[in-house]
Amino acid sequence: MKKILFTAIVMAISLSVSAQGKKAEEKKPATGYKFTTVKELEYTPVKNQSRSGTCWSFSGLSFIESELLRLGKGEYDLSEMFVSRDNYEKKADKYVRLHGTINFAGGGSFEDVMETLRNAGIVPEEIYSGINYGGTIHDHSELDLVAKAYIDAVIKGRKLTKAWKKGFDGILDAYYGKYPEQFTYKGTSYTPRSFAQSLGLNFDDYIEITSFTHHPFYKSFIIEIPDNYIWGMNYNVPVDEFVEIIDNSIEKGYTVAWGSDVSERGFQYRKGVAVVPDLEVNSSSGTDREHWETLSKTEREAEILKLDKPVAELHITQELRQEAFDNYETTDDHGMLIVGIAKDQNGAKFYKVKNSWGTDSSEYAGFFYVSENYVRYKTINILINKNAIPENIKSKLGL
């Protein structure tokens, strides 16, 4: 989920870190889509990753924060940069051991978040903001370049010294701030591990699921995306069951962390909607149809992509989904959180999605609506609570 760094710079123009309440008032949409909520779950306020490729950390922790709300444990604001820093250390070690033959950047995956929670722990945002370079927003433009240059220089030395890890930790200290080995929160002293334990979650309950045909269904495999440096395992299910898992999760009160490609032309975040338009289909009639028939193919596509009314969408099959992944048309762009289900004015199903680009860069104060077709087509994987999986699918997965 690395390309989102560029997207986030463009989209989060306001760079606002202000957050709306759980039920943020939605603005009037600029598109012709009108959404009616079918089911909406609890969530914490929208944050802003700003100029950092850390959507995976924001969405993964947003998911955990919603789990804490679901369990009645109250509202927490957990530190995304604690997770980011912990994973930069792990990335550096693996990059060096594999002689620089894997990806090394600020991106990551949901499994990175869970590994940090299981092994390093977590801290509240107020304890560790991760902004030690001035200002009030996340900006990893310099950090990412410096970290990559340093680690490449280590590899070029051909023989590792005992100093390289200390040197890399020094870079992380400079940009993130010193690692919080012990802290006091609401009158109680914690280490990151003891604080994670105090949350009362079983981190082994959380698993990742995907849907691709180049591996057997109902088995797990290492999903082949550049930012899966940790080689996290994903359970594989047919796409119809994949959607069934998402729907069942929302229905049972569990949010879903959603990793997806957001580079499609039908992903129009500012308009608050993501769809997969069928660019060959037009629903106009009468004089509108007569006008349509005078347009060139390019003009017709531009007309559809205005999204000034609900559009016909492509029928997404398992084969079409696989082909897009195989051809690098579906890439690991961005991590978000599905918090509900809605319908448009024609009854088509959409998911309400919480983003991490602040509250001022979209029509819905940091949220948008994504069609089921888009989810079927462009999802890389999801992070869920395994207890939300329908029993018939759970047994097939051996859970």
Secondary structure as UniProt FT lines:
FT   HELIX           4..11
FT   TURN            13..14
FT   TURN            22..23
FT   STRAND          36..40
FT   HELIX           55..70
FT   TURN            71..72
FT   HELIX           80..97
FT   TURN            98..100
FT   HELIX           110..119
FT   TURN            125..127
FT   HELIX           141..156
FT   TURN            162..163
FT   HELIX           164..176
FT   STRAND          183..185
FT   TURN            186..187
FT   STRAND          188..190
FT   HELIX           192..198
FT   TURN            199..200
FT   HELIX           203..205
FT   STRAND          206..210
FT   TURN            213..214
FT   TURN            217..218
FT   STRAND          220..222
FT   TURN            226..227
FT   TURN            229..230
FT   STRAND          233..236
FT   HELIX           239..252
FT   STRAND          256..260
FT   TURN            265..266
FT   STRAND          267..268
FT   HELIX           269..271
FT   STRAND          273..274
FT   TURN            279..280
FT   HELIX           287..293
FT   HELIX           297..304
FT   TURN            305..306
FT   HELIX           318..326
FT   TURN            327..328
FT   STRAND          334..343
FT   TURN            345..346
FT   STRAND          349..354
FT   TURN            365..366
FT   STRAND          367..371
FT   HELIX           372..378
FT   STRAND          379..385
FT   HELIX           386..388
FT   HELIX           391..397
//
